Amino acid sequence: MVKRKMKWSMVLLLALTLVSSACSGGGNTPEPSGNNAGEEQTNAGSGSGDNKEPVTIEFMGHGNPTEKSIFEKLIASFEDKYPNVTVKYTSVPPGEYAQKMKTLIASGKAPDVFYVGSAEFYRFAEAGTLLNIQPYLDQTSLFNPDNVWKQAMDRYRYDGSKIGSGDSYGLPKDVGPWAMVYNKDLFDKAGVPVPSAKAGEWTWNDMLDAAKKLTSDENGDGKPEVYGVGAYSLESAVWGNGGEFIDYAAGEVKVDQPEFYEAMQFVADLNLVHKVSPDQEAEQAMNAYTRFLNGQLAMFAMGPWDQPGFWELPFGWDIAAWPASPNTGKTATWLGSMGFGISAKSKHPQEAFDLAAFLSLDADGQRENFTLGQAVPNLIDMANGEFLEMDKSPANRQVFLDIIQDYGRPDIPYGSKDTQWIDTFWQNASKVWTGEMTAKDWTAQMKPQMQELYDKNNK
């Protein structure tokens, strides 16, 4: 999945450059290959394979040391189930992944299986870099379309001209609901009621009132030791307020609309006016993630992949729905996802699909994945059953599922072949965060630049 997004810190989203390959994403559909492909697909997940020729495949992903450790365990389980297959696993730092993939694809040495997400998927599918796995899905007993989140599967469909429909060119590694996490101990100490887990019951006004009571400057130096809220999600504010970054259907950037700039100003004013959120200087000294781990931030954001680290925290915590806009009464947040792509040039497409399917669809793989704290299960019955019944935090696990089913939205780069238009937004947003310009004036200035970049590279 797309990992942590620190918009308040203006982290530049790295865009992976399109590298064309010989075949077109909308061209001929490859057929399953490998020894006894049809039989192997029908029995996928059975563990049969003792008499097959040894095969080695390469798998490359990215993530922190916790994610690497989790995937090492998952791969070991896969190799137990498919004893003829050896997986050469490489995990690279997230900041190096885009360039590494670009180099490998250009040299014809792409891994058999690799992470792909957001705009990367669009480019890779269009360029023919990804294998059309629909024939494999049609034959495997692992895939029940009624038991896998449609919101996740549709991220990796491509019909030759757009994403979201057509054949599958990838499988979801995960679907990542971005929830609001809070420090229960700080709320209890301040005597503040905790935020609601139900969407729409807690508004921006409720959040701001709580944040004021939770912000603490005990030594009076003007620099709070504890802040009420940090790295507040601009997407959540904009979408909840009825705004949009872009209308993909019309190809129109929408940041200059009142619903957008009013929401952006609200986020900026959490620091500029209300002083309940770290300013950029404080954020650079200690980012919001570290501040939350240190018990110095009452409300933050988390995805399911954060659970292993949060399980070790010395204070109580739980998750809630993002606050609703008081103007609309609606709640929204982003629903990230990372996928498993298979190289169209893989010499072992069957075994590569088996690995991707084990990591994405196999019940054993999914169970191990969620119990290790990596993700919400892709399998709906498991998510509604075993996942909700876990005896580990967060207690309000249903919030993750509510986001997936009800009010989660794809992240902004979804639907773009090139992300320069949104990259330039985040690169220059400091003018609003620091108070140099109002959100209204800045978005009016930015709209033409963003529109020009979008039209140039995406139409």
C-alpha positions in Angstrom: 0.0 0.0 0.0 0.8 3.5 -0.2 2.5 4.3 3.1 2.3 7.3 5.4 1.3 10.5 3.9 2.6 13.6 5.6 0.8 16.4 3.7 1.5 18.9 6.5 5.1 18.2 6.0 4.7 18.6 2.2 6.3 15.3 1.3 6.8 15.2 -2.4 5.0 12.2 -3.9 7.6 10.4 -6.1 6.3 9.6 -9.6 7.7 6.6 -11.3 8.6 7.5 -14.9 6.8 5.7 -17.7 9.0 3.2 -19.4 7.4 1.7 -22.6 7.7 -1.9 -23.4 7.0 -3.8 -26.6 3.4 -4.8 -26.1 0.4 -2.6 -25.5 -1.7 -2.9 -22.2 -4.8 -3.2 -24.3 -3.4 -5.7 -26.7 -3.4 -9.5 -26.9 -4.4 -11.3 -23.7 -1.7 -13.8 -22.6 -2.8 -17.3 -21.8 -1.7 -19.1 -18.6 1.6 -20.8 -19.1 3.8 -23.2 -17.2 3.4 -26.9 -16.7 -0.2 -28.1 -16.6 -1.3 -24.5 -16.1 -5.0 -25.3 -16.1 -4.7 -28.0 -13.5 -2.3 -26.0 -11.4 -4.8 -23.1 -11.4 -7.7 -25.2 -10.4 -5.8 -26.6 -7.5 -4.1 -23.3 -6.6 -3.6 -23.1 -2.8 -3.7 -26.9 -2.4 0.0 -27.1 -1.7 0.5 -29.7 -4.4 3.7 -29.3 -6.3 6.1 -31.8 -4.8 6.9 -33.4 -8.2 7.3 -30.2 -10.2 10.6 -28.7 -11.5 12.3 -26.3 -9.1 11.6 -22.7 -10.0 13.1 -19.4 -8.7 11.1 -16.2 -9.0 12.0 -12.7 -7.9 9.7 -10.5 -5.8 10.5 -6.8 -5.0 8.7 -4.5 -2.6 9.4 -1.7 -0.3 8.6 -0.7 3.3 9.9 -0.3 6.8 11.8 -3.1 8.6 8.5 -4.3 10.2 6.9 -4.8 6.8 10.0 -6.6 5.5 9.9 -9.0 8.4 6.2 -9.7 7.9 6.7 -10.5 4.2 9.7 -12.7 5.0 7.4 -14.8 7.1 4.6 -14.8 4.5 7.1 -15.9 1.8 8.3 -18.7 4.0 4.7 -19.9 4.3 4.3 -19.7 0.6 7.4 -21.8 0.0 6.1 -24.4 2.4 2.9 -24.5 0.4 4.6 -24.5 -3.0 7.8 -26.5 -2.3 9.1 -26.4 -5.8 9.2 -22.5 -5.8 11.9 -20.4 -4.3 11.3 -16.7 -3.9 14.1 -14.3 -4.0 12.7 -11.4 -2.0 14.1 -7.8 -2.1 12.8 -5.0 0.0 14.1 -1.5 -0.8 13.6 1.8 1.0 10.4 3.5 -0.3 12.3 6.5 -1.5 14.5 4.3 -3.8 11.8 2.1 -5.1 10.7 4.2 -8.1 14.2 4.6 -9.5 15.0 1.0 -8.9 12.0 -0.2 -10.8 12.6 2.2 -13.6 16.1 0.9 -14.1 15.1 -2.8 -13.9 12.3 -2.4 -16.4 14.4 -0.4 -18.8 17.1 -3.2 -18.7 14.5 -5.9 -19.2 15.2 -7.3 -15.7 11.9 -6.5 -13.9 11.1 -8.8 -11.0 8.5 -11.5 -11.6 6.3 -9.9 -8.9 6.5 -6.3 -7.7 4.6 -3.6 -5.8 2.5 -1.3 -8.0 0.2 1.4 -7.0 -1.8 4.5 -8.0 -0.4 6.3 -11.0 2.3 3.6 -11.5 -0.4 1.0 -12.2 -2.0 3.2 -14.9 1.3 3.8 -16.7 2.5 0.2 -16.4 -0.8 -1.3 -17.7 -0.9 1.1 -20.6 2.8 0.4 -21.5 2.3 -3.4 -21.4 4.7 -3.8 -18.5 2.1 -5.8 -16.6 0.8 -9.3 -17.3 -2.9 -9.6 -17.9 -3.8 -12.0 -15.2 -7.5 -12.4 -16.0 -7.0 -15.9 -17.5 -5.4 -17.0 -14.3 -8.1 -15.5 -12.1 -10.8 -17.1 -14.2 -9.3 -20.5 -13.5 -8.1 -20.3 -9.9 -10.3 -21.6 -7.1 -8.8 -19.0 -4.8 -10.8 -16.2 -6.3 -14.4 -15.6 -5.3 -15.3 -12.1 -6.6 -18.1 -11.9 -4.1 -15.6 -12.3 -1.2 -12.9 -9.8 -2.2 -13.4 -6.0 -1.7 -14.5 -4.6 -5.0 -13.0 -1.3 -4.0 -9.6 -3.1 -4.0 -10.0 -5.3 -7.1 -11.2 -2.4 -9.3 -7.9 -0.5 -8.6 -6.1 -3.0 -10.8 -8.5 -3.3 -13.7 -7.6 -1.8 -17.1 -9.8 -1.9 -20.3 -7.2 -0.5 -22.7 -8.0 3.1 -22.2 -8.8 3.7 -18.5 -8.5 2.0 -15.1 -11.3 0.7 -13.0 -12.9 -1.6 -15.5 -11.8 -4.4 -17.8 -9.4 -7.2 -17.2 -7.2 -7.5 -14.0 -3.6 -6.6 -14.4 -2.8 -6.9 -10.7 -4.0 -8.1 -7.3 -4.5 -6.0 -4.2 -1.7 -6.3 -1.7 -4.1 -4.5 0.6 -6.7 -1.8 0.8 -5.6 0.9 3.2 -8.3 2.8 5.2 -6.8 6.0 6.7 -8.4 6.4 10.1 -8.0 9.0 12.8 -6.1 7.6 15.8 -6.2 9.1 19.3 -4.3 8.8 22.5 -6.9 7.6 25.1 -4.7 8.5 28.0 -4.4 12.1 27.0 -8.2 12.3 26.5 -8.8 10.8 30.0 -6.3 13.1 31.6 -7.9 16.2 30.1 -11.4 14.9 30.9 -12.4 15.2 27.2 -14.9 12.7 25.7 -13.2 10.5 23.0 -14.2 11.0 19.4 -17.0 8.9 17.9 -16.3 5.9 15.8 -19.4 6.5 13.8 -19.1 8.7 10.7 -20.9 12.1 11.0 -21.3 12.2 14.8 -18.1 14.2 15.4 -17.6 17.5 13.4 -14.7 19.8 12.8 -16.0 22.0 15.6 -16.0 19.1 18.0 -12.5 18.1 17.0 -11.3 21.7 17.4 -12.9 22.1 20.8 -11.2 18.9 22.0 -7.9 19.9 20.5 -7.9 23.1 22.4 -8.4 21.3 25.7 -5.7 18.7 24.8 -3.0 21.2 23.8 -0.7 21.8 26.7 2.1 24.4 27.1 3.1 23.6 30.7 6.3 25.7 30.8 4.7 28.7 29.1 7.3 29.2 26.5 4.8 29.3 23.7 5.8 25.9 22.4 3.3 23.2 23.5 4.7 20.0 24.9 1.5 18.3 23.8 -0.6 19.2 20.7 -4.2 18.4 20.1 -3.9 17.3 16.5 -1.2 16.8 13.9 -0.9 16.2 10.2 -4.6 16.7 9.7 -5.7 15.1 6.4 -6.5 17.8 3.8 -8.2 15.2 1.6 -10.6 14.3 4.5 -11.4 18.0 5.0 -11.9 18.7 1.3 -14.0 15.7 0.5 -16.1 16.0 3.6 -16.8 19.6 2.7 -18.1 18.6 -0.7 -14.9 19.7 -2.6 -12.7 17.8 -5.1 -9.1 18.1 -6.1 -10.1 17.1 -9.6 -13.0 15.8 -11.7 -11.4 13.0 -13.5 -14.4 12.5 -15.8 -14.2 16.0 -17.1 -10.5 16.4 -16.6 -10.9 19.6 -14.6 -8.9 20.7 -11.6 -11.2 22.0 -8.9 -9.0 23.4 -6.2 -10.3 27.0 -6.7 -13.8 26.1 -5.6 -15.2 27.4 -2.3 -15.7 23.9 -0.9 -12.0 23.3 -1.5 -10.3 26.4 -0.3 -12.6 26.8 2.8 -11.5 23.3 3.9 -7.9 24.0 3.2 -8.1 27.2 5.3 -9.6 25.2 8.1 -6.7 22.9 8.1 -4.1 25.7 8.0 -5.9 27.6 10.8 -5.4 24.6 13.1 -2.0 26.1 13.6 -2.2 29.6 12.3 -5.1 30.7 14.4 -5.9 28.0 17.0 -2.3 26.8 17.7 -3.5 23.3 18.4 -1.3 21.7 15.7 2.5 21.9 15.2 3.7 24.6 12.8 6.3 23.7 10.1 9.3 24.5 12.4 7.9 22.2 15.1 7.1 19.5 12.5 10.7 19.6 11.2 12.0 19.2 14.7 9.8 16.2 15.4 7.3 14.9 12.8 3.8 14.1 13.8 4.2 10.3 13.6 7.1 10.4 16.1 5.2 13.0 18.3 2.3 10.6 18.5 4.5 7.7 19.4 6.1 9.8 22.1 2.7 10.6 23.7 2.9 14.3 22.7 0.0 14.3 20.2 -3.6 13.5 21.0 -5.0 13.0 17.5 -3.2 11.8 14.4 -3.8 9.4 11.5 -3.0 5.8 10.9 -3.4 2.9 8.5 -3.7 -0.8 9.4 0.0 -1.2 8.6 0.8 0.9 11.6 -0.6 -1.6 14.1 2.6 -3.5 14.9 4.4 -0.4 16.0 1.4 0.9 17.9 0.9 -2.4 19.7 4.1 -1.6 21.6 3.0 1.9 22.8 2.9 2.5 26.6 -0.5 4.3 26.4 -4.0 3.4 25.3 -5.2 4.3 21.9 -8.1 3.7 19.5 -9.4 4.9 16.2 -12.3 7.0 15.2 -14.1 8.3 12.1 -12.6 11.5 10.6 -14.6 14.5 11.7 -17.4 15.6 9.5 -17.7 19.0 7.9 -20.2 21.1 9.8 -21.3 22.5 6.4 -22.3 19.1 4.9 -22.5 16.7 7.9 -20.4 14.3 5.8 -17.2 12.4 6.6 -14.6 11.2 4.1 -11.1 10.0 4.1 -8.7 8.3 1.6 -8.6 4.6 1.0 -5.2 3.7 -0.2 -4.0 0.5 -1.9 -0.9 -1.1 -3.1 -1.0 -4.0 -5.6 1.0 -6.9 -6.8 1.9 -6.7 -10.4 3.4 -9.5 -12.5 5.9 -8.7 -15.2 4.6 -9.4 -18.7 8.2 -10.7 -19.4 8.2 -13.2 -16.5 9.6 -16.6 -17.5 7.5 -18.1 -14.8 4.1 -16.4 -15.0 2.2 -19.3 -13.3 4.5 -19.4 -10.3 4.5 -15.6 -10.1 0.7 -15.6 -10.1 0.7 -18.2 -7.4 2.8 -16.0 -5.2 0.7 -12.9 -5.8 -2.5 -14.9 -5.3 -1.2 -16.4 -2.0 -0.3 -13.0 -0.7 -3.6 -11.5 -1.9 -6.3 -14.1 -1.9 -5.2 -17.3 -0.1 -7.0 -17.6 3.3 -3.8 -18.8 5.0 -1.8 -16.0 3.7 -4.5 -13.4 4.5 -4.8 -14.8 8.0 -1.1 -14.6 8.7 -1.0 -11.1 7.1 -3.7 -9.6 9.3 -2.6 -11.3 12.6 0.9 -9.9 12.0 -0.8 -6.4 11.8 0.0 -5.7 8.2 -3.5 -5.1 6.7 -7.2 -5.5 6.7 -7.9 -8.9 5.0 -8.8 -8.7 1.4 -11.3 -11.5 2.0 -14.6 -9.9 3.2 -15.8 -12.8 5.4 -12.4 -12.9 7.2 -12.5 -9.1 7.7 -16.0 -9.3 9.1 -15.2 -12.2 11.3 -11.7 -13.0 12.6 -10.3 -9.6 12.0 -13.0 -7.8 14.0 -12.6 -10.4 16.7 -8.9 -9.8 17.3 -8.1 -9.1 20.9 -5.5 -6.4 20.1 -6.0 -2.6 19.6 -7.8 -0.9 18.0 -11.0 -1.8 19.8 -13.0 0.1 17.1 -11.7 -2.1 14.2 -15.1 -1.6 12.6 -13.9 1.9 11.6 -11.5 0.4 9.1 -14.3 -1.6 7.5 -16.6 1.4 7.5 -14.0 3.4 5.6 -13.6 0.6 3.0 -17.4 0.2 2.5 -18.9 3.6 3.1 -16.7 6.8 3.0 -13.2 5.9 1.8 -12.0 7.6 -1.5 -9.1 6.6 -3.7 -6.0 8.7 -3.2 -5.5 11.7 -5.5 -3.0 10.2 -8.0 -5.4 7.4 -8.8 -6.6 8.1 -12.3 -3.5 10.0 -13.4 -0.8 8.8 -15.7 1.4 11.6 -14.7 1.3 13.2 -11.2 3.1 16.5 -11.8 -0.2 18.4 -11.5 -0.7 17.3 -7.9 3.0 17.2 -7.1 3.2 20.9 -7.7 0.3 21.5 -5.4 2.0 19.8 -2.5 5.3 21.4 -3.3 3.9 24.9 -3.0 1.2 24.5 -0.4 3.6 25.9 2.3 2.4 29.3 1.3 -0.9 28.5 2.9 0.4 26.5 5.8 2.7 29.4 6.8 0.1 32.0 6.3 1.9 33.8 3.5 -1.3 33.5 1.4 -4.9 32.6 2.1 -6.1 29.3 0.7 -8.6 31.2 -1.5 -5.9 33.4 -3.1 -3.3 30.6 -3.4 -5.7 28.0 -5.0 -6.9 30.6 -7.5 -3.2 31.1 -8.4 -2.5 27.4 -8.6 -5.5 26.2 -10.5 -4.2 27.3 -14.0 -0.7 25.8 -13.4 -2.2 22.5 -12.2 -4.7 22.4 -15.1 -1.9 23.0 -17.6 0.2 20.2 -16.2 -2.7 17.8 -16.1 -3.8 18.6 -19.7 -0.2 18.3 -21.0 0.6 14.9 -19.4 -2.7 13.1 -19.0 -4.9 13.9 -21.9 
